[in-house]
Amino acid sequence: MIAPKIENRRHYREKMLAEVSYKDHKNQSFGGCTTKDISECGVCIQIKEFFALGAFLDLQFKLPLSATMFYVQGRVMRINKMAYGDRWEVGLEIVNSAEYVRLVKKYIAFRNTSS
């Protein structure tokens, strides 16, 4: 029997599909991608470009409960090649954004009460 995978995370993750625009600080590359999930301290994106651990990306996206786009900076904490296609799954820690934390808490609370 296979034991279930135990998540050892500080913050709950909520699945969320949203379009994201990004810009890489080091190489000045930019593009679009999608989110997989979010938490109070980070976001997981699915992207076609490889980024080194520690790289900083500027992100622009909109949470479903937010009327406006917002900008945050994320630091690559993990990156894994996806099993299909030429995409990468990138875990980003959101750096210094109280507004992001506030909006994500609101979004997660709403999703949990409407389920």
DSSP file (Angstrom, degrees, kcal/mol; ACC not computed):
  #  RESIDUE AA STRUCTURE BP1 BP2  ACC     N-H-->O    O-->H-N    N-H-->O    O-->H-N    TCO  KAPPA ALPHA  PHI   PSI    X-CA   Y-CA   Z-CA
    1    1 A M              0   0    0      0, 0.0     2,-0.5     0, 0.0     0, 0.0   0.000 360.0 360.0 360.0 135.2    0.0    0.0    0.0
    2    2 A I        -     0   0    0      1,-0.0     3,-0.1     3,-0.0     0, 0.0  -0.763 360.0-129.0 -91.7 128.6    1.3    3.4   -0.9
    3    3 A A        -     0   0    0     -2,-0.5     3,-0.1     1,-0.1     2,-0.0  -0.487  31.3-103.2 -73.3 143.6    1.2    6.1    1.8
    4    4 A P        -     0   0    0      0, 0.0     2,-0.3     0, 0.0    -1,-0.1  -0.360  39.9-101.5 -66.2 147.8   -0.4    9.4    0.8
    5    5 A K        -     0   0    0     -3,-0.1     2,-0.6     1,-0.1    -3,-0.0  -0.542  35.2-141.9 -70.4 128.8    1.9   12.3    0.2
    6    6 A I        -     0   0    0     -2,-0.3     2,-0.6    -3,-0.1    -1,-0.1  -0.833   6.3-142.6 -97.6 124.6    2.0   14.6    3.2
    7    7 A E        -     0   0    0     -2,-0.6     2,-0.7     1,-0.1    -2,-0.0  -0.759   9.9-165.8 -86.4 123.4    2.3   18.3    2.4
    8    8 A N        +     0   0    0     -2,-0.6     2,-0.3     2,-0.0    -1,-0.1  -0.650  36.2 141.8-108.2  72.9    4.5   20.1    4.8
    9    9 A R        -     0   0    0     -2,-0.7     3,-0.1     1,-0.1    -2,-0.0  -0.850  52.9-142.5-118.7 150.0    3.5   23.7    4.0
   10   10 A R  S    S+     0   0    0     -2,-0.3     2,-0.4     1,-0.1    -1,-0.1   0.821  87.8  41.4 -75.8 -32.6    3.0   26.7    6.2
   11   11 A H  S    S-     0   0    0     28,-0.0    -1,-0.1     1,-0.0     2,-0.1  -0.925  87.1-109.2-125.8 143.4    0.0   28.0    4.2
   12   12 A Y        -     0   0    0     -2,-0.4    28,-0.4     1,-0.1     2,-0.4  -0.375  31.9-139.3 -63.9 141.2   -3.0   26.4    2.6
   13   13 A R        -     0   0    0     26,-0.1     2,-0.4    -2,-0.1    26,-0.2  -0.898  12.0-161.2-107.7 135.8   -3.0   26.3   -1.2
   14   14 A E  E     -A   38   0A   0     24,-2.8    24,-2.4    -2,-0.4     2,-0.1  -0.956  24.2-117.8-115.1 130.8   -6.1   26.9   -3.2
   15   15 A K  E     +A   37   0A   0     -2,-0.4     2,-0.3    22,-0.2    22,-0.3  -0.438  43.8 166.0 -64.2 138.5   -6.4   25.8   -6.9
   16   16 A M        -     0   0    0     20,-2.0     2,-0.6    -2,-0.1    -2,-0.0  -0.916  27.9-153.4-158.7 129.3   -6.8   28.8   -9.2
   17   17 A L        +     0   0    0     -2,-0.3     2,-0.3    17,-0.1    19,-0.1  -0.926  34.5 146.3-105.7 118.7   -6.6   29.2  -12.9
   18   18 A A        -     0   0    0     -2,-0.6    17,-2.1    17,-0.2     2,-0.3  -0.991  48.2-109.8-148.2 150.6   -5.6   32.7  -14.0
   19   19 A E  E     -B   34   0A   0     -2,-0.3    43,-0.5    15,-0.2     2,-0.4  -0.644  36.9-167.3 -81.9 140.4   -3.6   34.3  -16.8
   20   20 A V  E     -B   33   0A   0     13,-2.8    13,-2.3    -2,-0.3     2,-0.4  -0.981  15.9-152.3-131.0 138.6   -0.3   35.9  -15.7
   21   21 A S  E     -BC  32  60A   0     39,-2.4    39,-2.3    -2,-0.4     2,-0.3  -0.908  25.0-173.3-103.3 140.9    2.1   38.2  -17.4
   22   22 A Y  E     -BC  31  59A   0      9,-2.6     9,-1.9    -2,-0.4     2,-0.4  -0.937  19.1-165.1-135.1 157.7    5.7   37.9  -16.2
   23   23 A K  E     -BC  30  58A   0     35,-1.7    35,-2.9    -2,-0.3     2,-0.4  -0.985  20.6-134.9-140.9 130.9    9.0   39.7  -16.7
   24   24 A D  E  >  - C   0  57A   0      5,-3.2     4,-1.1    -2,-0.4    33,-0.2  -0.716   7.5-149.9 -86.0 129.9   12.4   38.2  -15.7
   25   25 A H  T  4 S+     0   0    0     31,-2.2    -1,-0.1    -2,-0.4    32,-0.1   0.915  90.9  43.4 -64.8 -44.5   14.7   40.6  -13.9
   26   26 A K  T  4 S+     0   0    0     30,-0.4    -1,-0.1     1,-0.2    31,-0.1   0.954 128.0  22.3 -73.0 -52.3   18.0   39.1  -15.0
   27   27 A N  T  4 S-     0   0    0      2,-0.1    -1,-0.2     0, 0.0    -2,-0.2   0.476  93.5-129.5 -97.8  -2.9   17.4   38.5  -18.7
   28   28 A Q     <  +     0   0    0     -4,-1.1     2,-0.1     1,-0.2    -3,-0.1   0.722  55.2 151.5  60.0  22.2   14.6   40.9  -19.3
   29   29 A S        -     0   0    0     -5,-0.1    -5,-3.2    -6,-0.0     2,-0.3  -0.483  21.4-175.3 -78.2 156.9   12.5   38.2  -20.9
   30   30 A F  E     +B   23   0A   0     -7,-0.2     2,-0.3    -2,-0.1    -7,-0.2  -0.963  15.7 126.6-148.5 163.6    8.8   38.4  -20.7
   31   31 A G  E     -B   22   0A   0     -9,-1.9    -9,-2.6    -2,-0.3     2,-0.3  -0.973  46.1 -77.1 174.8-163.3    5.7   36.4  -21.6
   32   32 A G  E     +B   21   0A   0     -2,-0.3    16,-0.3   -11,-0.2     2,-0.3  -0.904  39.8 154.6-127.5 155.4    2.5   34.9  -20.4
   33   33 A C  E     -B   20   0A   0    -13,-2.3   -13,-2.8    -2,-0.3     2,-0.3  -0.870  33.0-106.0-157.7-172.4    1.6   31.8  -18.4
   34   34 A T  E     -BD  19  46A   0     12,-1.5    12,-2.9    -2,-0.3   -15,-0.2  -0.927  23.9-118.9-128.9 155.6   -1.1   30.4  -16.1
   35   35 A T  E     - D   0  45A   0    -17,-2.1    10,-0.3    -2,-0.3   -17,-0.2  -0.566  15.0-171.7 -86.0 155.8   -1.4   29.8  -12.4
   36   36 A K  E    S-     0   0A   0      8,-3.2   -20,-2.0     1,-0.5     2,-0.3   0.698  70.3 -20.8-107.2 -48.1   -2.0   26.4  -10.9
   37   37 A D  E     -AD  15  44A   0      7,-1.0     7,-2.7   -22,-0.3    -1,-0.5  -0.970  57.0-145.8-156.1 168.4   -2.6   27.4   -7.3
   38   38 A I  E     -AD  14  43A   0    -24,-2.4   -24,-2.8    -2,-0.3     2,-0.3  -0.925  10.7-179.9-136.0 160.2   -2.1   30.2   -4.8
   39   39 A S  E >   - D   0  42A   0      3,-2.6     3,-0.5    -2,-0.3   -26,-0.1  -0.898  49.4 -89.5-146.0 176.3   -1.4   30.6   -1.1
   40   40 A E  T 3  S+     0   0    0    -28,-0.4    64,-0.1    -2,-0.3    65,-0.1   0.777 126.4  31.8 -61.1 -26.2   -0.8   33.6    1.2
   41   41 A C  T 3  S+     0   0    0      1,-0.1    53,-2.6    63,-0.1     2,-0.3   0.441 124.6   3.5-113.9   0.0    2.9   33.5    0.6
   42   42 A G  E <   -DE  39  93A   0     -3,-0.5    -3,-2.6    51,-0.3     2,-0.3  -0.962  50.8-130.1-166.8-177.7    3.2   32.2   -3.0
   43   43 A V  E     -DE  38  92A   0     49,-1.9    49,-2.9    -2,-0.3     2,-0.5  -0.991  15.2-140.4-148.1 145.4    1.9   31.1   -6.3
   44   44 A C  E     -DE  37  91A   0     -7,-2.7    -8,-3.2    -2,-0.3    -7,-1.0  -0.950  26.3-174.3-109.0 126.1    2.5   28.1   -8.6
   45   45 A I  E     -DE  35  90A   0     45,-2.6    45,-2.9    -2,-0.5     2,-0.5  -0.831  22.7-138.3-118.2 157.4    2.7   28.9  -12.3
   46   46 A Q  E     +DE  34  89A   0    -12,-2.9   -12,-1.5    -2,-0.3     2,-0.3  -0.978  38.0 165.4-116.4 121.8    3.0   26.7  -15.4
   47   47 A I  E     - E   0  88A   0     41,-2.8    41,-3.7    -2,-0.5   -14,-0.1  -0.892  45.4-133.3-141.2 157.6    5.4   28.3  -17.8
   48   48 A K  S    S+     0   0    0    -16,-0.3     2,-0.4    -2,-0.3    41,-0.1   0.474  83.9  77.2 -92.6  -2.8    7.4   27.4  -21.0
   49   49 A E  S    S-     0   0    0     39,-0.1     2,-0.3     2,-0.0    39,-0.1  -0.877  75.5-128.0-114.8 140.2   10.6   29.0  -19.8
   50   50 A F        -     0   0    0     -2,-0.4     2,-0.4    37,-0.0    -2,-0.1  -0.676  25.4-172.7 -83.1 136.7   13.2   27.6  -17.4
   51   51 A F        -     0   0    0     -2,-0.3     3,-0.1     4,-0.0     2,-0.1  -0.992  23.1-118.0-128.3 140.5   14.3   29.9  -14.5
   52   52 A A    >   -     0   0    0     -2,-0.4     3,-2.0     1,-0.1    24,-0.2  -0.348  42.4 -87.6 -71.2 153.0   17.0   29.2  -12.0
   53   53 A L  T 3  S+     0   0    0      1,-0.3    24,-0.2    24,-0.1    -1,-0.1  -0.372 117.1  26.8 -57.4 138.0   16.3   28.9   -8.3
   54   54 A G  T 3  S+     0   0    0     22,-2.7    -1,-0.3     1,-0.3    23,-0.1   0.273  86.6 139.9  90.0 -11.1   16.4   32.3   -6.7
   55   55 A A    <   -     0   0    0     -3,-2.0    21,-2.7    20,-0.1     2,-0.4  -0.336  47.4-132.2 -64.5 147.6   15.5   34.2   -9.9
   56   56 A F  E     - F   0  75A   0     19,-0.2   -31,-2.2    -3,-0.1     2,-0.4  -0.878  21.9-172.6-106.2 134.7   13.1   37.1   -9.5
   57   57 A L  E     -CF  24  74A   0     17,-2.8    17,-3.0    -2,-0.4     2,-0.5  -0.978  20.2-138.0-124.1 137.8   10.0   37.6  -11.7
   58   58 A D  E     -CF  23  73A   0    -35,-2.9   -35,-1.7    -2,-0.4     2,-0.4  -0.844  29.4-163.2 -88.7 128.5    7.6   40.5  -11.8
   59   59 A L  E     -CF  22  72A   0     13,-3.3    13,-2.1    -2,-0.5     2,-0.4  -0.887  15.1-169.5-117.0 145.2    4.1   39.1  -12.1
   60   60 A Q  E     +CF  21  71A   0    -39,-2.3   -39,-2.4    -2,-0.4     2,-0.3  -0.982  29.7 128.3-132.1 121.4    0.9   40.8  -13.2
   61   61 A F  E     - F   0  70A   0      9,-1.9     9,-2.3    -2,-0.4     2,-0.4  -0.965  45.7-118.0-160.5 177.1   -2.5   39.1  -12.7
   62   62 A K        -     0   0    0    -43,-0.5     7,-0.1    -2,-0.3   -43,-0.1  -0.986  18.1-138.7-128.4 127.2   -6.0   39.4  -11.3
   63   63 A L    >   -     0   0    0     -2,-0.4     3,-1.9     5,-0.4     5,-0.0  -0.567  32.7-111.5 -76.7 149.4   -7.6   37.3   -8.6
   64   64 A P  T 3  S+     0   0    0      0, 0.0    -1,-0.1     0, 0.0   -48,-0.0   0.787 117.2  46.1 -54.4 -30.4  -11.2   36.4   -9.3
   65   65 A L  T 3  S+     0   0    0     38,-0.1     2,-0.4     2,-0.0    -2,-0.0   0.479  96.9  89.3 -91.6  -1.7  -12.5   38.6   -6.5
   66   66 A S    <   -     0   0    0     -3,-1.9     4,-0.1     1,-0.1    -4,-0.0  -0.794  62.0-155.7 -99.7 136.4  -10.4   41.6   -7.4
   67   67 A A  S    S+     0   0    0     -2,-0.4     2,-0.3     2,-0.1    -1,-0.1   0.695  76.3  49.2 -80.6 -18.7  -11.7   44.2   -9.9
   68   68 A T  S    S-     0   0    0     -5,-0.0    -5,-0.4    -7,-0.0     2,-0.1  -0.825  84.4-107.3-124.6 159.2   -8.2   45.3  -10.9
   69   69 A M        -     0   0    0     -2,-0.3     2,-0.3    -7,-0.1    -7,-0.2  -0.467  37.1-162.9 -72.9 151.2   -4.9   43.8  -12.0
   70   70 A F  E     -F   61   0A   0     -9,-2.3    -9,-1.9    -2,-0.1     2,-0.4  -0.965  11.2-132.8-138.0 161.7   -2.1   43.9   -9.5
   71   71 A Y  E     +F   60   0A   0     -2,-0.3     2,-0.3   -11,-0.2   -11,-0.2  -0.904  26.3 166.3-115.8 135.8    1.7   43.5   -9.6
   72   72 A V  E     -F   59   0A   0    -13,-2.1   -13,-3.3    -2,-0.4     2,-0.5  -0.941  29.6-127.1-139.9 163.7    3.9   41.4   -7.3
   73   73 A Q  E     -FG  58  95A   0     22,-0.6    22,-3.2    -2,-0.3     2,-0.3  -0.950  26.2-167.9-113.3 134.6    7.4   40.2   -7.3
   74   74 A G  E     -FG  57  94A   0    -17,-3.0   -17,-2.8    -2,-0.5     2,-0.5  -0.925  13.6-146.4-123.9 149.3    8.1   36.5   -6.9
   75   75 A R  E     -FG  56  93A   0     18,-2.4    18,-2.6    -2,-0.3     2,-0.4  -0.953  30.0-114.6-112.7 130.1   11.3   34.5   -6.2
   76   76 A V  E     + G   0  92A   0    -21,-2.7   -22,-2.7    -2,-0.5    16,-0.2  -0.477  40.6 166.5 -66.7 119.1   11.7   31.0   -7.7
   77   77 A M  E     +     0   0A   0     14,-3.2     2,-0.3     1,-0.4    15,-0.2   0.659  66.8   5.4-106.6 -25.5   11.7   28.5   -4.9
   78   78 A R  E     - G   0  91A   0     13,-1.4    13,-2.4   -26,-0.1    -1,-0.4  -0.983  57.7-171.3-155.7 151.3   11.2   25.4   -6.9
   79   79 A I  E     + G   0  90A   0     -2,-0.3     2,-0.4    11,-0.2    11,-0.2  -0.972   7.2 179.9-147.8 131.8   11.0   24.4  -10.5
   80   80 A N  E     - G   0  89A   0      9,-2.3     9,-3.1    -2,-0.3     2,-0.3  -0.995  31.0-118.1-134.8 137.2   10.0   21.0  -12.0
   81   81 A K  E     - G   0  88A   0     -2,-0.4     7,-0.2     7,-0.2     2,-0.1  -0.572  36.6-124.2 -69.3 130.2    9.7   19.8  -15.6
   82   82 A M        -     0   0    0      5,-2.5     5,-0.1    -2,-0.3    -1,-0.1  -0.464  16.4-118.9 -76.7 152.9    6.2   18.8  -16.3
   83   83 A A  S    S+     0   0    0     -2,-0.1     2,-0.4     3,-0.1    -1,-0.1   0.709  94.9  45.7 -66.9 -21.8    5.6   15.3  -17.6
   84   84 A Y  S >  S-     0   0    0      3,-0.1     3,-0.7     0, 0.0    -2,-0.1  -0.931 107.0 -10.0-125.7 147.6    4.0   16.4  -20.8
   85   85 A G  T 3  S-     0   0    0     -2,-0.4   -37,-0.0     1,-0.2    -3,-0.0  -0.152  97.8 -57.7  69.2-161.3    5.1   19.1  -23.3
   86   86 A D  T 3  S+     0   0    0     -5,-0.1     2,-0.3     2,-0.1    -1,-0.2  -0.253  92.5 122.3-113.2  42.8    7.8   21.7  -22.9
   87   87 A R    <   -     0   0    0     -3,-0.7    -5,-2.5    -5,-0.1     2,-0.3  -0.734  45.8-150.4-111.6 156.8    6.4   23.3  -19.7
   88   88 A W  E     -EG  47  81A   0    -41,-3.7   -41,-2.8    -2,-0.3     2,-0.6  -0.925  12.2-137.9-121.1 145.6    7.8   23.9  -16.2
   89   89 A E  E     -EG  46  80A   0     -9,-3.1    -9,-2.3    -2,-0.3     2,-0.5  -0.936  27.5-168.0-103.1 121.0    5.9   24.1  -12.9
   90   90 A V  E     -EG  45  79A   0    -45,-2.9   -45,-2.6    -2,-0.6     2,-0.6  -0.941  14.4-153.6-119.7 123.5    7.4   27.0  -10.9
   91   91 A G  E     -EG  44  78A   0    -13,-2.4   -14,-3.2    -2,-0.5   -13,-1.4  -0.852  20.2-168.5 -93.9 120.7    6.8   27.7   -7.2
   92   92 A L  E     -EG  43  76A   0    -49,-2.9   -49,-1.9    -2,-0.6     2,-0.5  -0.912  18.3-142.7-114.2 136.0    7.3   31.3   -6.4
   93   93 A E  E     -EG  42  75A   0    -18,-2.6   -18,-2.4    -2,-0.4     2,-0.4  -0.850  26.9-128.3 -89.4 126.5    7.5   33.0   -3.1
   94   94 A I  E     - G   0  74A   0    -53,-2.6     2,-0.6    -2,-0.5   -20,-0.2  -0.632  22.9-139.7 -78.1 131.4    5.7   36.4   -3.2
   95   95 A V  E     - G   0  73A   0    -22,-3.2   -22,-0.6    -2,-0.4    -1,-0.0  -0.828  60.4 -29.1-101.1 121.4    8.0   39.1   -1.9
   96   96 A N  S    S+     0   0    0     -2,-0.6     2,-0.3     1,-0.1    -1,-0.2   0.873  82.3 139.1  46.6  65.2    6.7   41.9    0.3
   97   97 A S     >  +     0   0    0     -3,-0.2     4,-1.9     1,-0.1     5,-0.1  -0.736  22.2 173.1-139.6  93.0    3.1   42.4   -0.8
   98   98 A A  H  > S+     0   0    0     -2,-0.3     4,-2.4     1,-0.2     5,-0.1   0.846  85.5  57.2 -63.1 -34.4    0.6   43.0    2.0
   99   99 A E  H  > S+     0   0    0      2,-0.2     4,-2.5     1,-0.2    -1,-0.2   0.904 105.1  50.5 -64.7 -41.6   -2.1   43.6   -0.6
  100  100 A Y  H  > S+     0   0    0      2,-0.2     4,-2.7     1,-0.2     5,-0.2   0.942 110.6  49.1 -59.7 -48.6   -1.5   40.2   -2.2
  101  101 A V  H  X S+     0   0    0     -4,-1.9     4,-2.4     1,-0.2    -2,-0.2   0.918 111.8  49.3 -58.5 -45.0   -1.8   38.5    1.2
  102  102 A R  H  X S+     0   0    0     -4,-2.4     4,-1.9     1,-0.2    -1,-0.2   0.930 113.9  44.5 -61.1 -47.6   -5.1   40.4    1.9
  103  103 A L  H  X S+     0   0    0     -4,-2.5     4,-2.5     2,-0.2    -2,-0.2   0.878 113.2  50.2 -67.5 -38.5   -6.6   39.5   -1.4
  104  104 A V  H  X S+     0   0    0     -4,-2.7     4,-2.9     2,-0.2     5,-0.2   0.913 109.5  50.9 -67.6 -41.8   -5.5   35.8   -1.3
  105  105 A K  H  X S+     0   0    0     -4,-2.4     4,-2.4    -5,-0.2    -2,-0.2   0.923 112.4  47.7 -59.2 -43.4   -7.0   35.4    2.2
  106  106 A K  H  X S+     0   0    0     -4,-1.9     4,-2.3    -5,-0.2    -2,-0.2   0.921 113.1  48.0 -62.8 -45.6  -10.3   36.9    1.0
  107  107 A Y  H  X S+     0   0    0     -4,-2.5     4,-2.5     2,-0.2    -2,-0.2   0.929 113.3  46.7 -62.3 -47.5  -10.3   34.7   -2.1
  108  108 A I  H  X S+     0   0    0     -4,-2.9     4,-2.3     2,-0.2    -2,-0.2   0.905 112.1  50.5 -64.6 -42.3   -9.5   31.5   -0.1
  109  109 A A  H  X S+     0   0    0     -4,-2.4     4,-1.6    -5,-0.2    -1,-0.2   0.918 111.8  48.4 -61.0 -43.7  -12.2   32.3    2.6
  110  110 A F  H  X S+     0   0    0     -4,-2.3     4,-1.7     1,-0.2    -2,-0.2   0.929 111.9  48.6 -62.2 -46.3  -14.8   32.9   -0.2
  111  111 A R  H  X S+     0   0    0     -4,-2.5     4,-0.6     1,-0.2    -1,-0.2   0.875 111.7  50.1 -62.8 -38.0  -13.9   29.6   -1.9
  112  112 A N  H  < S+     0   0    0     -4,-2.3    -1,-0.2     1,-0.2    -2,-0.2   0.791 112.8  45.4 -74.1 -27.7  -14.1   27.7    1.3
  113  113 A T  H  < S+     0   0    0     -4,-1.6    -1,-0.2    -5,-0.2    -2,-0.2   0.736 113.1  50.0 -85.5 -22.6  -17.5   29.1    2.3
  114  114 A S  H  <        0   0    0     -4,-1.7    -2,-0.2     1,-0.2    -1,-0.2   0.504 360.0 360.0 -92.7  -4.0  -19.0   28.6   -1.2
  115  115 A S     <        0   0    0     -4,-0.6    -1,-0.2    -5,-0.1    -2,-0.1   0.467 360.0 360.0 -80.8 360.0  -17.9   24.9   -1.5
